[in-house]
Amino acid sequence: MKSVLLLFTLIVFSFEPTIKTKAINSALSQQTFQGKAYYISKSKMELGNWGARLSAEQKKDVEARMKNRLEKTYILVFDKEASVFEEDEKLDAISGATDSWGKNFAPGEQYKNVKTNNQIQSQEFYGKRFLVKDKLQPIDWIMGQETKQIGSYTCFKATASIPTDELTWYAFSWDKLRTNENTSESSTNESTEEAVNMTEVEAWYTPQIPVGHGPSEFWGLPGLILEVSAGNTVMLCSKIVINPEDKLEIEAPEKGAVVTKMEYQEIITTKMKEFRDNRSGRARG
């Protein structure tokens, strides 16, 4: 997946009434400290080699039809040590149904524990549920001094470069598969070092909420991550609630066949190759 810069006009989001840093620190000192953050995600669609054959009008039409995959909302619930991040699913405005195809390659309910360095994620692929257990993605953040306001929070900038495959282990790409197959076929007995595609990440975190959590695969900064740009996607926090009246459930998913991230990627790649080969066989017949 090629990293591309997504430019869009940010909406002015409404936050809960300003929570003073002193009040948050007081809440953090309590045993029951919890928080809930809402994120809006916007992505630019990757059409690959197929998209190169489409006209500008056709691309616009495809993007309109795929809007429910390109614009999503997520919820992150967290305490001092753990968090659960998942999509706030909504019905397709046209079909009245959820995006069942896209769901096969979308991130499922994700539990992260920054104290134990563990991640547990529930994934469903064509009717079979998997429980992906692995370590948190290591991120070598470069801390900056640049600041900006997001709602009522002062945020600091941090950047990192992360292997793309590590950020998209739950997804599948035909272009990536073809590239790997072509590379394998053209390789010789000589030892060659394969280039690793990297994704440049820009994150904005607030020390006013001093927890190491963030959306998706991102974590490990000295404050809650409120905005992150990675490849073709931007995620922006639109609302935060500290210590809501109703107690939040922060528990890891438990159902599914236990695999690692690498094992899960191998499973879905093998299955998609089977689908392709079976379809090709029917076409020849």
Disulfide bonds with the S-S distance in Angstrom:
none
